[in-house]
């Protein structure tokens, strides 16, 4: 039964892929959606049995790899951490599959699209159920491959192809770090099994290793390499550049990547490896710094973006920063809580934006929208719900998880924790501003689109609206319903069991009341402020931008990371590649290799052909000379 959770999406993907050969789009949709819904129902059963009932399960499928001392079984691990991820992955993926029926209705390759979606889900399920690091790496790379296929689904668009390649290459950087971390773990422990590694980690706590001429603590180095992998997948600063470009894929893909798969893999990796990270105070501090920097960095860029999907994409990047700095201060359960609540409202926002894009006939620029809230009342209302949850409006899901992160950062008692809490509050303020900017510019003000008459605007079909309603319920109630289980002082430890490890118990104190109230008050106050700024008195914003043009350009150009990487890496390696092509490959290898040999043969052939005159006496003369030379050799010997 547990195995079906993982393999039903795979079966659906294979059947849909076969049906795509015969353009049986409807059949492919029915099969993939049925498989995902059944997988979700079984995930609910697994959650009740494993997480609530406290009965973890391991399903041994087969001996996968056995080479010398290296053994890796193919086993499915079902503990509380896995059970939570199963709900997130299968639940959101089910809604995305259903939504795609309407969104992709005019696409001629729907069966192929549904096959890719199900395969993507299967890869993520393999990742979260892995019982060892190699099996997890298999799912990890599978997710990367599927993201390439889905981001570049509209492969006839050059921008989509470029975005897919960019995502693939940037993730390879992180994956290389993860692979090195796995190699290092096997070097020290002789195994890649999670339980064995976690049990033995205290034994090498003080062990040193020389890496690239520098002495490192072995645990610190392992944690750093694993986190580099997490940075790539979860688009943390320096390895984030692929995420906004991934919006070139269809909107359902964006929702799945940002809410339930791929980007959440990095957070899951760190939490899964909490028994290792708890012994590396240095790397935990580093994770906190990277997380809080990503949070404020992505939020600042989202303030000036005009593409509706890219604004939401940068909000994902920012929220992942929250999750990482929660893990960095040791609050792994809080990180998972935010991952859980974030899945609902982020999927809601992406699918809601898809409904808007659908109505605007693929237009994504919010400056060309406005004044359509009466034409799209359902989409508008549901996106309001998602926005309130994202910003941490009191008593919606994001309120409980985001505030918990800031509070636990404050309670960590470290300088980096205090700094992270301050950045978290500032980021929450910026999040509220750019989120309401999206809402007000998209739905309020004056209708700005000259290509589409406002009378032509209409709501999306029911098959697209129903998933939004279901996700909205999660965005409203998931925080309140699961708060006690995930982060409650009394029940949280029992709920997570051995799936999350704490070297020291989290603080059970509470921050001052003023600190607790600060973020919600700021979030609420930004609503009228944003309405004035983006609807009622736009001149204030125009004047601010004109007087702060360098800052605006800095944010508009995304802190110039793409330009920097183009200068440091793209141009450099392009120059190196061109040099080796012209000077080494062409001038040396080809000259003295294939081209040289062919030229010599051609030269000799041209000379030899001169002997082919057709005169018998000349042939006889050559034979005589040859016979004479042969006879001379024999006599000399």
BELKANOR-V73661 format. One record per residue. N is the residue number from 0. RES is the residue in one small letter. OMEGA is omega in radians with two decimals (none if undefined). NEAR is the number of other ideal C-beta (glycine too) atoms within 10 Angstrom. D_FIRST is the distance of its C-alpha to the first C-alpha in Angstrom with 1 decimal. Layout:
n: {N;N}
res: {RES;RES}
omega: {OMEGA;OMEGA}
near: {NEAR;NEAR}
d_first: {D_FIRST;D_FIRST}
This chain:
n: {0;1;2;3;4;5;6;7;8;9;10;11;12;13;14;15;16;17;18;19;20;21;22;23;24;25;26;27;28;29;30;31;32;33;34;35;36;37;38;39;40;41;42;43;44;45;46;47;48;49;50;51;52;53;54;55;56;57;58;59;60;61;62;63;64;65;66;67;68;69;70;71;72;73;74;75;76;77;78;79;80;81;82;83;84;85;86;87;88;89;90;91;92;93;94;95;96;97;98;99;100;101;102;103;104;105;106;107;108;109;110;111;112;113;114;115;116;117;118;119;120;121;122;123;124;125;126;127;128;129;130;131;132;133;134;135;136;137;138;139;140;141;142;143;144;145;146;147;148;149;150;151;152;153;154;155;156;157;158;159;160;161;162;163;164;165;166;167;168;169;170;171;172;173;174;175;176;177;178;179;180;181;182;183;184;185;186;187;188;189;190;191;192;193;194;195;196;197;198;199;200;201;202;203;204;205;206;207;208;209;210;211;212;213;214;215;216;217;218;219;220;221;222;223;224;225;226;227;228;229;230;231;232;233;234;235;236;237;238;239;240;241;242;243;244;245;246;247;248;249;250;251;252;253;254;255;256;257;258;259;260;261;262;263;264;265;266;267;268;269;270;271;272;273;274;275;276;277;278;279;280;281;282;283;284;285;286;287;288;289;290;291;292;293;294;295;296;297;298;299;300;301;302;303;304;305;306;307;308;309;310;311;312;313;314;315;316;317;318;319;320;321;322;323;324;325;326;327;328;329;330;331;332;333;334;335;336;337;338;339;340;341;342;343;344;345;346;347;348;349;350;351;352;353;354;355;356;357;358;359;360;361;362;363;364;365;366;367;368;369;370;371;372;373;374;375;376;377;378;379;380;381;382;383;384;385;386;387;388;389;390;391;392;393;394;395;396;397;398;399;400;401;402;403;404;405;406;407;408;409;410;411;412;413;414;415;416;417;418;419;420;421;422;423;424;425;426;427;428;429;430;431;432;433;434;435;436;437;438;439;440;441;442;443;444;445;446;447;448;449;450;451;452;453;454;455;456;457;458;459;460;461;462;463;464;465;466;467;468;469;470;471;472;473;474;475;476;477;478;479;480;481;482;483;484;485;486;487;488;489;490;491;492;493;494;495;496;497;498;499;500;501;502;503;504;505;506;507;508;509;510;511;512;513;514;515;516;517;518;519;520;521;522;523;524;525;526;527;528;529;530;531;532;533;534;535;536;537;538;539;540;541;542;543;544;545;546;547;548;549;550;551;552;553;554;555;556;557;558;559;560;561;562;563;564;565;566;567;568;569;570;571;572;573;574;575;576;577;578;579;580;581;582;583;584;585;586;587;588;589;590;591;592;593;594;595;596;597;598;599;600;601;602;603;604;605;606;607;608;609;610;611;612;613;614;615;616;617;618;619;620;621;622;623;624;625;626;627;628;629;630;631;632;633;634;635;636}
res: {x;x;x;x;x;x;x;x;x;x;x;x;x;x;x;x;x;x;x;x;x;x;x;x;x;x;x;x;x;x;x;x;x;x;x;x;x;x;x;x;x;x;x;x;x;x;x;x;x;x;x;x;x;x;x;x;x;x;x;x;x;x;x;x;x;x;x;x;x;x;x;x;x;x;x;x;x;x;x;x;x;x;x;x;x;x;x;x;x;x;x;x;x;x;x;x;x;x;x;x;x;x;x;x;x;x;x;x;x;x;x;x;x;x;x;x;x;x;x;x;x;x;x;x;x;x;x;x;x;x;x;x;x;x;x;x;x;x;x;x;x;x;x;x;x;x;x;x;x;x;x;x;x;x;x;x;x;x;x;x;x;x;x;x;x;x;x;x;x;x;x;x;x;x;x;x;x;x;x;x;x;x;x;x;x;x;x;x;x;x;x;x;x;x;x;x;x;x;x;x;x;x;x;x;x;x;x;x;x;x;x;x;x;x;x;x;x;x;x;x;x;x;x;x;x;x;x;x;x;x;x;x;x;x;x;x;x;x;x;x;x;x;x;x;x;x;x;x;x;x;x;x;x;x;x;x;x;x;x;x;x;x;x;x;x;x;x;x;x;x;x;x;x;x;x;x;x;x;x;x;x;x;x;x;x;x;x;x;x;x;x;x;x;x;x;x;x;x;x;x;x;x;x;x;x;x;x;x;x;x;x;x;x;x;x;x;x;x;x;x;x;x;x;x;x;x;x;x;x;x;x;x;x;x;x;x;x;x;x;x;x;x;x;x;x;x;x;x;x;x;x;x;x;x;x;x;x;x;x;x;x;x;x;x;x;x;x;x;x;x;x;x;x;x;x;x;x;x;x;x;x;x;x;x;x;x;x;x;x;x;x;x;x;x;x;x;x;x;x;x;x;x;x;x;x;x;x;x;x;x;x;x;x;x;x;x;x;x;x;x;x;x;x;x;x;x;x;x;x;x;x;x;x;x;x;x;x;x;x;x;x;x;x;x;x;x;x;x;x;x;x;x;x;x;x;x;x;x;x;x;x;x;x;x;x;x;x;x;x;x;x;x;x;x;x;x;x;x;x;x;x;x;x;x;x;x;x;x;x;x;x;x;x;x;x;x;x;x;x;x;x;x;x;x;x;x;x;x;x;x;x;x;x;x;x;x;x;x;x;x;x;x;x;x;x;x;x;x;x;x;x;x;x;x;x;x;x;x;x;x;x;x;x;x;x;x;x;x;x;x;x;x;x;x;x;x;x;x;x;x;x;x;x;x;x;x;x;x;x;x;x;x;x;x;x;x;x;x;x;x;x;x;x;x;x;x;x;x;x;x;x;x;x;x;x;x;x;x;x;x;x;x;x;x;x;x;x;x;x;x;x;x;x;x;x;x;x;x;x;x;x;x;x;x;x;x;x;x;x;x;x;x;x;x;x;x;x}
omega: {3.13;-3.11;-3.14;3.11;-3.09;-2.93;3.09;3.06;3.11;3.11;3.11;3.13;-3.12;3.14;3.12;3.08;3.09;-3.13;3.13;3.11;-3.09;3.14;3.09;-3.02;-3.10;3.13;3.11;3.12;-3.11;-3.08;-3.11;3.12;3.11;3.12;-3.13;3.12;3.10;3.09;3.11;3.12;3.09;3.08;3.06;3.09;3.12;3.12;-3.14;-3.07;-3.03;-3.05;-3.13;-3.12;3.11;-3.12;3.11;-3.06;3.01;-3.14;3.12;-3.10;-3.07;2.94;-2.99;-3.10;3.03;-3.10;-3.08;3.12;-3.10;3.14;3.08;3.08;3.04;-3.08;3.11;-3.08;3.13;2.98;-3.06;3.14;3.08;-3.10;3.10;-3.14;3.11;3.11;-3.11;-3.03;-3.07;3.14;-3.13;-3.14;3.09;3.14;3.13;3.11;-3.14;3.13;-3.08;3.11;3.12;-3.04;-3.09;-3.03;-3.11;3.13;-3.10;-3.11;-3.07;-3.13;3.10;3.13;3.13;3.08;3.12;3.14;-3.13;3.10;3.08;3.13;3.11;-3.14;3.12;3.10;3.05;-3.13;-3.02;3.12;-3.08;3.13;3.11;-3.02;-3.14;3.08;3.08;3.12;3.06;3.08;3.13;3.14;3.07;3.07;3.12;3.13;-3.13;3.09;3.08;-3.13;-3.05;3.10;3.12;-3.08;3.05;-2.94;3.09;3.05;-3.14;-3.13;3.11;3.10;3.14;3.13;3.13;3.12;3.14;3.11;-3.12;-3.07;-3.13;3.12;3.10;3.09;3.11;-3.11;3.08;3.08;3.12;3.13;3.10;3.10;3.10;3.09;-3.12;3.09;3.12;3.12;-3.07;-3.00;-3.12;3.14;3.06;3.12;-3.07;-3.04;-3.13;3.13;-3.11;-3.13;-3.04;-3.04;3.12;-3.09;3.13;-3.07;-3.08;-3.12;3.11;3.10;3.09;-3.12;-3.12;3.09;-3.13;3.10;3.11;2.87;-3.03;-3.14;3.11;-3.11;3.08;-3.13;-3.14;-3.11;3.08;-3.12;3.06;3.04;3.13;3.12;-3.14;-3.10;-3.08;2.99;3.04;-3.03;-3.02;3.08;-3.04;-2.87;-3.12;-2.93;3.13;3.14;3.13;3.11;3.08;3.08;3.08;-3.06;3.08;3.08;3.12;3.13;-3.10;3.13;-2.98;-3.04;-2.94;-3.06;3.01;-3.02;3.10;-3.10;-3.14;3.10;3.12;-3.13;-3.12;-3.13;3.10;-3.11;3.12;3.08;3.06;-3.07;3.14;3.11;3.14;-3.14;-3.12;-3.10;3.04;3.07;3.11;3.10;3.12;-3.12;3.12;-3.12;-3.09;3.08;3.10;-3.12;-3.09;3.13;-3.11;3.12;-3.13;3.14;-3.13;-3.12;-3.00;3.12;-3.13;3.11;-3.04;-3.14;3.14;3.06;3.14;3.11;3.12;3.06;3.05;3.12;-3.14;-3.13;3.04;3.04;3.05;-3.11;-3.11;-3.14;2.96;3.09;-3.13;3.09;3.06;-3.12;-3.08;3.14;3.10;3.07;3.12;3.09;3.12;3.06;-3.11;-3.12;-3.14;-3.11;-3.10;-3.04;3.11;3.04;3.10;-3.12;-3.14;3.13;3.04;3.08;3.08;3.08;3.08;3.14;3.10;-3.13;3.13;3.08;3.03;3.05;-3.09;-3.11;-3.09;3.09;3.11;3.12;3.07;3.01;-3.05;-3.06;3.09;3.12;-3.13;-3.00;-3.11;3.10;3.12;-3.11;-3.10;3.08;3.02;3.11;3.12;3.13;3.10;3.13;3.14;-3.07;-3.13;3.10;-3.05;2.99;2.92;-2.93;-3.11;3.12;-3.08;-3.05;-3.11;3.13;3.10;3.11;-3.13;-3.13;-3.14;3.04;3.10;-3.08;3.13;3.08;3.14;3.11;3.14;3.08;3.08;3.13;3.13;3.11;3.12;3.10;3.12;3.11;3.13;3.12;3.09;3.09;3.13;3.12;3.14;-3.11;-3.08;3.11;3.12;3.01;3.11;-3.11;-3.05;-3.12;-3.13;-2.96;-3.07;-3.13;-3.08;3.09;-2.98;-3.04;-3.10;-3.09;-3.11;3.09;-3.10;3.10;3.14;-3.13;3.14;3.11;3.08;3.13;-3.04;-3.11;3.06;-3.07;-3.10;3.08;3.10;3.11;-3.12;3.11;3.11;3.08;3.08;3.12;3.14;-2.92;-3.04;-3.14;-3.12;-3.05;-3.02;-3.10;-3.08;3.13;-3.02;-3.01;3.11;-3.07;-3.05;-3.00;-3.03;-3.11;3.11;-3.12;-3.09;3.12;-3.14;-3.10;3.04;-3.08;3.06;3.09;3.04;-3.13;3.11;3.14;3.08;3.08;3.10;3.08;3.06;-3.09;-3.14;-3.14;3.14;-3.07;-3.00;-3.08;3.12;3.13;3.12;-3.13;-3.14;-3.10;-3.13;-3.12;3.09;3.11;-3.13;3.12;3.10;-3.03;-3.01;-3.13;-2.98;-3.06;-3.09;-3.13;3.10;-3.14;-3.14;3.13;3.13;3.14;-3.12;3.13;3.13;-3.06;3.12;3.11;3.13;-3.14;3.10;3.12;-3.14;3.13;3.00;3.13;3.08;3.11;-3.14;3.12;3.12;-3.14;3.07;-3.13;-3.04;-2.99;-3.03;-3.11;-3.12;-3.10;3.04;3.08;3.13;3.13;3.12;3.11;-3.13;3.11;-3.06;-2.97;-3.08;-3.10;-3.08;-3.01;-3.07;-3.03;3.14;-3.10;-3.11;3.13;-3.07;-3.12;-3.13;3.14;3.14;3.11;3.12;3.13;3.11;3.11;3.14;3.11;3.12;3.10;-3.10;-3.09;3.14;3.09;-3.14;-3.07;-3.08;3.12;-3.07;-3.08;3.10;3.10;3.13;3.13;3.11;3.11;3.13;3.12;3.12;3.12;3.13;3.13;3.13;3.13;3.12;3.13;-3.13;3.13;-3.13;3.12;none}
near: {10;20;13;13;26;25;16;24;30;17;15;28;25;15;20;28;17;14;23;19;9;10;14;17;22;12;15;26;23;16;23;32;20;14;26;27;18;17;26;20;13;19;25;14;13;23;18;12;17;23;24;12;10;12;13;18;15;14;16;10;14;7;11;14;13;10;7;5;8;12;16;21;18;18;19;22;23;26;22;24;25;27;25;28;28;27;21;26;31;29;24;30;31;26;29;30;26;21;27;29;21;20;25;20;14;8;15;10;16;23;26;20;28;31;24;25;31;30;24;28;32;27;25;30;29;22;27;26;27;23;23;24;26;19;25;25;20;18;20;28;17;18;26;20;14;25;27;21;20;25;28;23;22;16;12;7;13;9;12;20;15;14;22;24;15;19;27;18;12;21;25;13;15;24;19;14;19;26;18;18;25;21;13;17;23;17;11;17;18;14;18;24;21;22;14;13;21;18;12;14;23;13;10;16;12;10;12;12;17;8;14;5;5;8;9;16;19;20;24;19;21;30;24;20;21;26;30;22;27;27;25;27;28;29;31;28;21;18;23;25;17;21;27;24;21;27;26;23;26;23;27;30;28;29;32;31;28;30;30;29;31;28;27;30;23;28;26;26;23;27;25;27;26;22;20;21;26;21;20;22;14;13;23;25;17;17;26;25;18;21;31;28;18;29;30;18;24;30;26;20;26;26;16;19;22;14;16;26;24;20;26;26;28;27;28;26;24;24;29;31;29;31;31;29;33;33;29;29;29;26;26;27;28;28;31;28;28;27;26;22;31;31;27;30;30;29;31;31;32;31;32;33;26;26;26;25;19;21;20;21;11;8;15;18;13;23;11;17;25;20;16;22;18;10;17;23;12;16;26;20;15;23;26;17;24;30;25;25;31;29;28;25;20;14;12;23;32;29;22;24;29;30;26;22;30;27;22;24;31;23;20;22;10;17;9;19;22;14;15;32;24;15;25;26;18;17;26;28;18;20;28;26;20;25;28;25;22;25;22;21;23;26;24;18;17;7;15;13;19;7;8;16;9;12;7;11;19;10;16;22;14;10;15;24;18;14;25;26;15;16;32;21;12;24;29;20;15;26;28;14;13;20;18;13;19;27;24;14;11;9;12;18;14;11;21;24;15;12;23;21;18;15;12;7;9;19;17;8;9;11;18;9;8;8;16;14;13;17;25;18;11;17;26;14;12;22;18;11;14;20;15;13;19;22;18;13;12;13;9;12;13;10;11;12;14;9;9;12;10;7;13;15;12;15;17;15;13;20;16;12;15;15;12;11;14;13;11;10;11;12;11;11;10;11;10;10;11;10;11;13;11;10;10;11;14;12;11;12;13;13;12;10;11;10;12;13;10;11;11;10;10;10;10;10;9;9;9;9;9;7;9;9;10;6;9;8;8;12;13;10;11;11;10;10;10;10;10;10;10;10;10;10;9;8;7;6;5}
d_first: {0.0;3.8;5.4;5.3;7.2;9.6;10.2;10.5;13.8;14.9;14.7;16.5;19.0;19.8;20.4;22.4;24.4;25.3;26.3;28.4;30.7;31.6;31.8;29.1;28.5;27.4;24.7;23.4;23.3;21.5;18.7;18.2;18.4;16.0;13.4;14.2;14.4;10.9;9.7;12.2;11.1;7.6;9.9;12.1;9.8;9.1;12.9;13.8;12.1;13.0;16.2;17.7;16.6;17.4;14.7;13.9;11.3;11.9;9.8;12.7;12.5;16.3;19.8;20.7;24.3;26.9;30.4;33.0;32.0;29.3;25.7;22.6;19.2;16.3;13.9;11.6;13.1;11.8;14.9;16.8;18.3;15.2;13.7;17.1;17.1;13.7;15.5;18.6;17.4;15.1;17.5;20.6;19.5;18.6;22.1;23.7;22.3;23.7;26.9;27.4;27.8;31.1;32.1;31.9;33.2;36.4;34.9;35.1;32.1;29.3;26.9;27.4;27.1;23.7;22.5;23.8;22.2;18.7;19.4;20.8;17.6;15.6;18.3;18.2;14.5;15.2;18.1;16.7;13.8;16.4;17.3;20.8;23.5;23.6;20.0;20.7;23.9;22.1;20.2;23.5;25.5;23.0;23.4;27.2;27.3;25.5;27.8;30.7;29.6;29.1;32.2;34.2;32.7;36.2;37.6;40.9;41.7;43.2;42.2;38.5;38.8;40.7;38.1;35.2;37.3;38.2;34.7;33.8;36.9;36.8;33.2;34.2;36.7;34.0;31.7;34.6;34.9;31.2;31.5;34.6;32.9;30.1;33.0;34.8;32.0;31.6;35.4;35.6;32.5;31.9;28.2;25.9;23.1;22.9;23.2;26.2;27.9;27.7;29.0;31.9;32.9;35.7;37.4;38.4;39.1;42.8;42.6;44.5;44.0;46.4;44.8;47.2;50.1;49.0;47.8;44.5;42.6;39.6;37.1;38.8;38.7;35.0;34.3;36.7;35.2;31.6;33.0;34.8;31.5;30.3;33.7;33.2;29.7;30.6;34.1;36.2;39.9;41.3;38.1;37.6;39.7;36.9;35.2;37.9;38.4;34.8;35.7;37.0;33.6;32.6;32.1;28.3;28.0;30.1;27.9;24.7;26.5;28.2;25.7;22.3;22.4;25.0;27.5;25.1;24.0;27.3;27.0;23.5;25.0;27.9;25.8;23.4;26.6;28.3;29.0;31.1;32.7;33.8;36.3;37.8;39.9;41.7;38.7;37.3;40.7;40.5;37.1;38.7;41.7;39.7;37.5;40.4;42.5;39.8;39.5;43.2;43.7;41.1;42.3;45.9;45.1;43.2;46.4;48.2;45.7;46.2;43.1;40.7;37.6;39.2;40.1;36.5;35.5;38.0;36.7;33.3;35.1;37.0;34.0;32.2;35.5;35.0;31.6;33.0;36.1;33.9;32.1;35.6;36.9;34.0;32.3;28.9;27.2;29.7;29.0;25.3;26.4;28.6;26.0;23.8;26.7;28.1;25.2;25.9;29.7;29.9;27.6;29.8;32.9;32.0;30.9;33.9;36.1;34.7;35.8;39.2;39.4;38.5;41.3;43.7;43.0;41.5;44.0;42.6;45.8;46.1;49.9;49.8;48.0;49.1;50.1;47.2;45.5;46.9;45.6;42.1;41.8;38.0;37.2;40.0;38.7;35.1;36.4;38.6;35.6;33.9;37.3;37.8;34.4;35.1;38.6;37.5;39.3;39.4;36.4;34.1;31.1;33.0;35.6;33.5;31.9;34.9;37.4;35.3;35.4;39.2;39.7;37.8;39.7;42.9;42.0;41.2;45.0;45.4;47.7;44.9;42.9;45.8;46.3;42.7;42.9;46.1;44.6;41.6;44.0;46.0;42.9;41.8;45.3;45.1;41.6;42.9;46.0;44.2;41.5;44.2;46.3;43.5;43.3;47.1;48.0;45.3;45.9;49.3;52.8;54.3;52.6;53.2;51.8;54.6;52.6;50.6;52.3;50.9;51.0;48.5;45.8;43.0;39.6;36.5;34.7;32.2;29.2;30.3;31.4;28.3;26.1;29.1;29.3;25.6;26.2;29.5;27.9;25.9;29.2;31.0;28.8;26.2;29.0;30.2;26.9;25.3;28.6;28.7;25.1;25.5;29.2;30.5;32.8;31.5;27.7;26.9;27.1;24.7;22.3;22.1;22.4;22.7;21.1;24.6;27.8;31.2;34.2;36.1;35.0;35.5;38.7;38.6;41.9;42.5;44.6;47.8;47.6;49.5;46.9;44.0;45.9;47.1;44.1;43.4;47.2;47.5;44.5;46.0;49.5;48.4;47.6;51.2;52.4;50.1;51.3;54.9;54.3;52.4;53.7;57.0;58.9;57.6;60.9;59.9;57.0;59.3;61.9;59.5;58.1;61.7;62.8;59.8;59.4;58.6;55.7;54.4;54.6;52.9;49.9;50.0;49.8;46.8;48.8;49.8;46.8;46.6;50.3;50.2;47.5;49.3;52.4;51.0;48.4;48.6;52.4;52.6;50.1;51.5;54.9;53.7;52.0;55.1;57.3;55.4;55.3;59.0;60.5;58.3;56.4;59.3;62.3;61.4;58.5;59.3;63.1;63.1;59.9;59.1;61.9;64.4;63.8;64.0;67.2;68.8;67.8;69.2;72.4;72.9;72.2;74.8;77.3;76.5;76.8;80.5;81.2;80.1;83.5;84.0;87.2;87.4;90.0;87.7;84.8;87.3;88.4;84.9;84.3;87.5;86.6;83.2;84.9;87.4;84.7;82.8;86.0;86.9;83.6;84.1;87.7;86.8;84.1}
